[in-house]
Amino acid sequence: MTRPLTAAERTAIVDALRSRYEEAGLPWHGRVVWTPSPSPGTVVEALRCPPSPMPLTLLDRLRHHREPPPAPADRTWLTLDRRFRHRWPDGADCPLIHVRWALDAALTRAGTPPERFHGIGRAGPWWPRRHVTVVSEPPVEVHVERVDEHTHRLHNADGPAVRWADGYGVYRFHGIAVPAEMIESGWHGREIQRQPNSEVRRAGIERIGWTRYIAEAGWRLVASAPDPGNEPHELHLYEDPTRRDGVRVLVMTNGSPDRSGRPRRYAEAVPVHLDDPVAAAAWQYGCPVRVYRRLKRRT
């Protein structure tokens, strides 16, 4: 899906566009502008492409010095959308359909004109107008992960999940839309902490782990205590100073060493009302506090 369009594919795409116009009862203008990507700035600039000049009639010349009337609203996309909205299948579940879904959301957030249409071969989204149709090239790079036997989702922890030739990209982490700066900054805890969307923050925390996130994001230590179920290690209870997510985080040491023989520290979210690290550990372990305090060794 990332290979360049062939001449035959371009011809087929233009033929399909012409057919869509004609089937909707619209005159075909014969003017297709290809853009290297569907980036908002590129699309808006291409849509400003002026119509082909026509010879001025005598009446046109007489009116030339008057204030021109405002151009009527271009409703080409509405006409096409009403006619073909339910008749443009995107094909079987494959990486391309996820690219289109992700791109649709990204362009909406960026304020790109909302006239996006699919179903024209391997071309990217396209924007129809009375005098021009703008068509995006396909991406040059797509990263996906398999969820199960029949399902994929976009994923790249180190760069854009979808990238076009001019550098425009769409970022996804296990299918979750994340800002470019969060990935390009190296997933620093402070950048993750600044994200207003809780789903984005969860994705970032999953990427770097709670222990590193707490240290980099400046979370406050509420209390610490010896871990009765895992001597000589301690429990540390932290909270976000903003209390934005309504949870506290308990940092623990695993009862069994990892393959290297070293103890592994990990963190789990616990209810925000818990002030005692031992009570938080008991809640996380699923037993009463009095029982956890008598544990000889947990795993």
C-alpha positions as CSV (number, residue, x, y, z in Angstrom):
1,M,0.0,0.0,0.0
2,T,3.0,2.3,0.3
3,R,4.4,1.9,-3.2
4,P,4.0,4.9,-5.5
5,L,1.0,5.0,-7.8
6,T,1.6,3.7,-11.3
7,A,0.5,5.6,-14.4
8,A,-2.2,3.1,-14.9
9,E,-3.5,3.6,-11.3
10,R,-3.5,7.4,-11.8
11,T,-5.5,7.0,-14.9
12,A,-8.0,4.7,-13.2
13,I,-8.4,7.1,-10.3
14,V,-9.1,10.0,-12.6
15,D,-11.6,7.9,-14.5
16,A,-13.3,7.0,-11.2
17,L,-13.5,10.6,-10.2
18,R,-15.0,11.6,-13.5
19,S,-17.6,8.8,-13.1
20,R,-18.5,10.0,-9.6
21,Y,-19.1,13.6,-10.9
22,E,-21.2,12.4,-13.8
23,E,-23.3,9.9,-11.8
24,A,-24.1,12.8,-9.4
25,G,-25.2,15.0,-12.3
26,L,-22.2,17.3,-12.0
27,P,-20.1,18.6,-14.9
28,W,-16.6,17.1,-14.9
29,H,-13.9,19.9,-14.9
30,G,-11.0,17.7,-16.0
31,R,-8.6,19.3,-13.5
32,V,-7.0,17.0,-10.9
33,V,-4.3,18.4,-8.5
34,W,-2.1,15.7,-6.8
35,T,-0.6,16.6,-3.4
36,P,2.3,14.8,-1.8
37,S,0.3,14.4,1.4
38,P,-3.1,15.3,2.9
39,S,-1.5,17.8,5.3
40,P,-3.9,20.7,6.1
41,G,-1.7,23.4,4.6
42,T,-1.0,21.5,1.4
43,V,-4.7,20.7,0.9
44,V,-5.9,24.3,1.6
45,E,-3.3,25.7,-0.8
46,A,-4.3,23.2,-3.6
47,L,-8.0,24.0,-3.1
48,R,-7.2,27.7,-3.8
49,C,-6.1,26.7,-7.3
50,P,-8.0,29.2,-9.5
51,P,-10.3,28.0,-12.3
52,S,-9.0,28.1,-15.8
53,P,-9.4,31.5,-17.3
54,M,-12.2,31.9,-19.9
55,P,-12.3,34.5,-22.7
56,L,-14.1,37.7,-21.5
57,T,-17.3,38.5,-23.3
58,L,-18.3,42.1,-24.0
59,L,-20.7,42.0,-21.0
60,D,-17.8,40.7,-18.9
61,R,-15.6,43.6,-20.0
62,L,-18.3,46.1,-19.2
63,R,-18.6,44.7,-15.7
64,H,-14.9,44.4,-15.2
65,H,-14.6,47.7,-13.3
66,R,-17.5,47.0,-11.0
67,E,-17.1,45.2,-7.7
68,P,-17.4,41.5,-8.5
69,P,-20.2,39.7,-6.8
70,P,-19.3,37.1,-4.1
71,A,-18.6,33.7,-5.4
72,P,-21.4,31.2,-4.7
73,A,-20.7,28.5,-2.1
74,D,-19.2,25.4,-3.7
75,R,-21.5,22.6,-2.8
76,T,-19.9,19.9,-5.0
77,W,-18.8,17.8,-2.0
78,L,-22.4,18.0,-0.5
79,T,-23.9,16.7,-3.7
80,L,-21.4,13.9,-3.9
81,D,-21.8,13.0,-0.3
82,R,-25.6,12.8,-0.4
83,R,-25.5,10.6,-3.4
84,F,-22.6,8.2,-2.5
85,R,-22.3,8.3,1.2
86,H,-23.4,4.7,1.6
87,R,-22.1,3.4,-1.6
88,W,-18.3,3.7,-1.2
89,P,-17.0,0.6,0.5
90,D,-13.5,0.8,1.9
91,G,-12.8,-2.8,1.3
92,A,-11.8,-5.6,3.8
93,D,-10.3,-5.0,7.2
94,C,-6.7,-4.1,6.3
95,P,-4.0,-1.6,7.3
96,L,-5.3,0.9,4.7
97,I,-8.7,1.3,6.3
98,H,-7.1,2.1,9.6
99,V,-4.9,4.7,7.9
100,R,-8.1,6.3,6.6
101,W,-9.8,6.3,10.0
102,A,-6.8,7.7,11.7
103,L,-6.2,10.4,9.0
104,D,-9.9,11.4,9.2
105,A,-9.6,12.1,12.9
106,A,-6.2,13.9,12.5
107,L,-7.5,16.2,9.7
108,T,-10.6,17.0,11.7
109,R,-8.6,18.1,14.7
110,A,-6.3,20.2,12.4
111,G,-9.3,22.1,10.9
112,T,-8.8,20.8,7.4
113,P,-11.9,21.3,5.1
114,P,-14.1,18.4,6.0
115,E,-14.8,17.2,2.5
116,R,-13.0,13.8,2.7
117,F,-13.9,10.9,0.5
118,H,-12.6,7.4,0.3
119,G,-13.0,4.4,-2.0
120,I,-10.8,5.6,-5.0
121,G,-8.2,2.9,-5.3
122,R,-5.0,3.4,-3.3
123,A,-5.2,7.2,-3.5
124,G,-5.4,9.1,-0.2
125,P,-8.4,11.3,0.6
126,W,-9.7,13.7,-2.0
127,W,-11.5,17.0,-2.0
128,P,-13.9,17.7,-4.9
129,R,-14.8,21.2,-6.1
130,R,-16.6,22.7,-9.1
131,H,-13.3,23.7,-10.8
132,V,-10.8,21.2,-9.3
133,T,-10.4,18.0,-7.4
134,V,-7.5,17.6,-5.0
135,V,-6.2,14.1,-4.5
136,S,-3.5,13.0,-2.0
137,E,-0.8,10.6,-2.8
138,P,-0.7,7.4,-0.7
139,P,1.7,7.3,2.3
140,V,5.2,6.0,1.9
141,E,5.4,4.3,5.4
142,V,2.8,2.6,7.5
143,H,3.4,0.8,10.8
144,V,0.7,-1.6,12.2
145,E,0.5,-4.3,14.8
146,R,-1.7,-7.4,14.7
147,V,-4.3,-7.4,17.5
148,D,-5.7,-10.9,16.5
149,E,-6.0,-13.1,13.5
150,H,-8.3,-10.7,11.6
151,T,-7.6,-7.2,13.1
152,H,-4.8,-4.7,12.9
153,R,-4.2,-1.3,14.4
154,L,-1.7,1.5,13.8
155,H,1.3,1.5,16.1
156,N,4.7,3.1,16.3
157,A,6.4,4.0,19.5
158,D,9.3,5.9,18.0
159,G,7.8,8.0,15.1
160,P,4.7,8.5,13.0
161,A,2.6,5.4,12.4
162,V,1.8,6.8,8.9
163,R,4.2,9.0,7.0
164,W,3.9,10.7,3.6
165,A,6.7,11.8,1.3
166,D,6.7,15.4,2.4
167,G,7.1,14.5,6.1
168,Y,3.5,14.8,7.2
169,G,2.6,12.0,9.6
170,V,-0.1,10.6,11.8
171,Y,1.0,9.3,15.2
172,R,-0.6,6.3,17.0
173,F,0.5,4.2,20.0
174,H,-1.4,0.8,20.1
175,G,-4.1,2.5,18.1
176,I,-4.4,5.6,20.4
177,A,-3.9,9.0,18.8
178,V,-1.0,10.7,20.4
179,P,0.6,14.1,19.7
180,A,3.7,14.2,17.6
181,E,5.6,16.1,20.2
182,M,5.1,13.5,22.8
183,I,6.8,10.8,20.7
184,E,9.4,13.1,19.1
185,S,10.4,14.4,22.5
186,G,11.5,10.9,23.5
187,W,8.4,10.3,25.7
188,H,9.5,12.4,28.6
189,G,7.3,12.3,31.7
190,R,6.8,16.1,31.8
191,E,5.5,16.1,28.2
192,I,3.1,13.2,29.0
193,Q,2.0,15.0,32.2
194,R,1.0,18.1,30.1
195,Q,-1.4,16.1,27.9
196,P,-5.0,17.0,28.8
197,N,-6.4,13.7,27.4
198,S,-6.4,10.9,30.0
199,E,-6.2,8.2,27.3
200,V,-3.1,9.9,25.8
201,R,-1.5,10.1,29.3
202,R,-2.2,6.4,29.8
203,A,-0.5,5.6,26.5
204,G,2.6,7.6,27.4
205,I,2.8,6.1,30.9
206,E,2.5,2.6,29.3
207,R,5.4,3.5,27.0
208,I,7.9,4.6,29.8
209,G,6.5,2.9,32.9
210,W,5.1,4.3,36.1
211,T,8.4,4.5,37.9
212,R,10.1,6.7,35.4
213,Y,6.9,8.7,34.8
214,I,6.5,9.5,38.5
215,A,10.2,10.7,38.7
216,E,10.0,12.8,35.5
217,A,6.5,14.3,36.0
218,G,7.2,15.5,39.6
219,W,4.6,13.4,41.5
220,R,4.6,14.0,45.2
221,L,5.5,11.3,47.7
222,V,2.5,10.8,50.1
223,A,4.0,8.2,52.4
224,S,6.4,5.3,52.5
225,A,6.6,2.2,54.7
226,P,8.4,-1.2,55.0
227,D,6.6,-3.8,52.9
228,P,5.5,-6.5,55.4
229,G,5.1,-9.0,52.6
230,N,8.5,-8.3,51.0
231,E,11.2,-7.5,53.5
232,P,13.6,-5.6,53.3
233,H,11.9,-3.5,50.5
234,E,9.7,-0.5,51.0
235,L,6.3,0.7,49.6
236,H,6.1,4.2,48.2
237,L,2.7,5.9,47.7
238,Y,2.6,8.9,45.2
239,E,0.0,11.3,44.0
240,D,-0.3,13.7,41.1
241,P,-0.3,17.2,42.6
242,T,-3.1,18.2,40.2
243,R,-5.2,15.1,41.3
244,R,-6.4,15.1,37.7
245,D,-6.8,11.3,37.2
246,G,-8.3,10.6,40.6
247,V,-5.8,7.9,41.5
248,R,-2.6,7.5,43.5
249,V,0.2,5.2,42.5
250,L,1.9,2.6,44.7
251,V,5.5,1.8,43.7
252,M,6.5,-1.7,44.9
253,T,9.4,-4.2,44.5
254,N,8.5,-7.5,42.9
255,G,8.7,-10.4,45.4
256,S,10.8,-12.5,42.9
257,P,13.9,-11.2,41.0
258,D,13.8,-10.9,37.3
259,R,15.9,-13.1,34.9
260,S,19.0,-11.0,35.7
261,G,18.6,-11.8,39.4
262,R,17.9,-8.1,40.3
263,P,14.7,-7.0,42.0
264,R,12.2,-5.3,39.7
265,R,10.3,-2.2,40.7
266,Y,6.9,-1.6,39.3
267,A,3.9,0.7,40.0
268,E,0.1,0.2,40.1
269,A,-2.7,2.7,40.4
270,V,-4.7,2.6,43.6
271,P,-7.8,4.6,44.8
272,V,-7.0,8.2,45.7
273,H,-8.5,7.9,49.2
274,L,-5.8,5.5,50.4
275,D,-3.1,7.3,52.5
276,D,-1.3,4.3,53.9
277,P,1.1,2.5,51.5
278,V,0.4,-0.8,53.3
279,A,-3.3,-0.4,52.9
280,A,-2.7,0.4,49.3
281,A,-0.6,-2.7,48.8
282,A,-3.3,-4.8,50.5
283,W,-6.0,-3.3,48.2
284,Q,-3.7,-4.1,45.2
285,Y,-3.1,-7.6,46.5
286,G,-6.8,-8.2,47.1
287,C,-6.8,-9.0,50.8
288,P,-7.6,-7.2,54.0
289,V,-4.9,-4.9,55.6
290,R,-4.6,-7.1,58.7
291,V,-3.9,-10.2,56.5
292,Y,-1.4,-8.4,54.4
293,R,0.5,-7.2,57.5
294,R,1.0,-10.8,58.5
295,L,2.2,-12.1,55.2
296,K,5.6,-13.8,55.4
297,R,6.5,-13.4,51.7
298,R,4.5,-12.4,48.6
299,T,5.4,-13.2,45.1
